[in-house]
Amino acid sequence: MTQVSMTVNGKAVSGEVEGRTLLSGFLRDSLNLTGTHVGCDTSQCGACVVHVDGQAVKACTMLAGEAEGADVTTIEGMANADGSLSVIQQAFQDHHGLQCGFCTPGMVMSAAALLQENPNPSETEIRAYLEGNICRCTGYHNIVKAIMAAAGQDISTIAAE
């Protein structure tokens, strides 16, 4: 067993993990932050995306020990300080960017990373950025609308699917 310490959603945390413990497992099982979903364990679906030191990372492919000393943000850390939804989360709600909700945490985290890198992405850039996130329900149209709305863009330009 190895001791790991990191900052998660602004709070210092630590715990004992086996060397093979994935970051997703540490977050879900040790910290009870179950918003980080695990859909595939193979880095295919993107439901487990979190931010590690400001970078979008699939938590099912990173060992918890690799996050030693890191600043980790999960979907639970995306809300505003008063508990209200962040701009991105609100846009997903307002523009029906979710259905079953399983992929939503990873989509929101990926969207936040995209908007950090590119505050004004085109529809094509959004779709390309989300290639590592699978949604089996929405067809992505409303997810793209939500991300464009969160960026303050005119969503009337998106062609209906």
C-alpha positions in Angstrom: 0.0 0.0 0.0 1.1 3.5 -0.8 0.0 6.8 0.7 -1.2 9.4 -1.8 -2.0 13.0 -1.2 -3.5 15.6 -3.6 -5.9 18.4 -3.7 -9.4 17.5 -4.9 -11.9 20.2 -5.6 -9.9 22.6 -3.5 -9.6 20.3 -0.5 -6.4 18.5 0.6 -7.1 14.7 0.7 -5.0 11.6 1.2 -5.4 7.9 1.4 -3.8 4.6 1.1 -3.9 2.8 -2.2 -2.5 -0.2 -3.9 -0.1 0.6 -6.7 -2.6 -0.5 -9.3 -5.4 1.7 -8.0 -6.7 4.0 -10.8 -7.5 7.6 -10.1 -11.1 6.9 -11.0 -11.2 4.2 -8.3 -9.6 6.5 -5.7 -12.0 9.3 -6.4 -15.1 7.0 -6.4 -14.2 4.4 -3.8 -12.0 6.3 -1.3 -13.4 9.8 -1.6 -17.0 8.9 -2.6 -16.9 11.4 -5.5 -19.1 9.2 -7.7 -19.8 11.8 -10.4 -16.6 10.5 -12.1 -18.3 7.7 -14.1 -16.5 4.6 -15.3 -18.0 3.2 -18.4 -15.3 1.2 -20.1 -12.0 1.1 -18.2 -10.2 1.3 -21.5 -10.1 5.1 -22.2 -12.7 4.8 -24.9 -15.8 6.5 -23.5 -14.6 9.6 -21.7 -17.2 9.4 -18.9 -14.3 9.5 -16.4 -12.7 12.8 -17.5 -11.4 15.0 -14.7 -8.9 17.8 -14.7 -5.4 17.1 -13.2 -3.3 20.3 -12.8 -5.7 22.0 -15.3 -5.5 19.3 -18.0 -8.3 17.0 -19.0 -7.4 13.4 -18.1 -9.3 10.2 -18.4 -9.2 9.0 -14.8 -9.5 5.3 -15.7 -6.1 5.4 -17.4 -4.2 7.3 -14.7 -2.9 5.6 -11.5 -3.9 7.4 -8.3 -0.2 7.5 -7.4 0.5 9.5 -10.5 -1.7 12.2 -9.1 0.5 12.6 -6.0 0.6 16.3 -5.2 -1.7 17.2 -8.0 -4.6 19.6 -8.1 -7.6 17.5 -9.3 -11.1 18.8 -10.2 -14.0 16.5 -10.7 -17.5 17.2 -11.8 -18.4 17.9 -8.1 -15.9 20.7 -8.1 -17.4 22.4 -11.2 -20.3 24.1 -9.4 -20.1 27.7 -8.3 -19.1 28.5 -4.7 -22.7 29.0 -3.8 -23.6 25.6 -5.1 -25.3 26.9 -8.2 -24.5 25.3 -11.6 -21.5 26.6 -13.5 -22.1 28.3 -16.8 -21.2 25.0 -18.7 -23.5 22.9 -16.4 -26.3 25.4 -16.8 -25.9 25.4 -20.6 -26.1 21.6 -20.7 -29.4 21.8 -18.7 -30.8 24.7 -20.7 -30.0 23.2 -24.1 -30.9 19.6 -23.2 -27.3 18.4 -23.6 -28.0 15.3 -21.6 -30.5 12.5 -21.6 -29.5 9.5 -19.4 -26.7 11.6 -17.8 -24.1 8.8 -17.7 -21.7 10.6 -20.1 -22.5 14.1 -18.8 -19.8 14.5 -16.2 -17.1 13.6 -18.7 -18.7 15.8 -21.4 -18.9 18.8 -19.0 -15.3 18.3 -17.9 -14.1 18.0 -21.6 -16.2 21.1 -22.5 -14.5 23.1 -19.7 -11.1 22.0 -20.9 -11.9 22.9 -24.5 -13.3 26.4 -23.5 -10.1 27.0 -21.4 -8.0 26.2 -24.5 -10.3 27.8 -27.0 -12.9 30.2 -25.6 -14.7 30.6 -29.0 -14.7 27.2 -30.7 -16.5 26.4 -33.9 -19.0 23.6 -34.2 -16.4 21.6 -36.1 -13.8 22.2 -33.4 -16.2 21.2 -30.7 -17.1 17.9 -32.5 -13.4 17.1 -33.0 -12.6 17.8 -29.4 -15.3 15.5 -28.2 -14.2 12.6 -30.2 -12.9 10.9 -27.1 -16.3 11.1 -25.4 -19.1 8.7 -26.3 -22.8 9.5 -25.8 -25.2 6.7 -26.6 -28.3 8.9 -26.2 -28.1 12.4 -27.6 -26.5 12.3 -31.0 -24.3 15.2 -29.8 -26.3 18.0 -31.4 -27.5 19.5 -28.1 -24.2 18.9 -26.5 -22.6 21.0 -29.2 -25.3 23.7 -28.7 -24.7 23.7 -25.0 -21.0 24.2 -25.4 -21.5 27.0 -27.9 -24.0 28.6 -25.6 -21.6 28.4 -22.7 -19.0 30.1 -24.9 -21.6 32.9 -25.4 -22.0 32.1 -29.1 -25.2 32.3 -31.3 -26.5 28.8 -31.4 -29.1 29.6 -34.1 -26.2 28.9 -36.6 -26.2 25.2 -35.8 -28.0 23.2 -38.4 -30.8 21.0 -37.1 -30.0 17.3 -37.3 
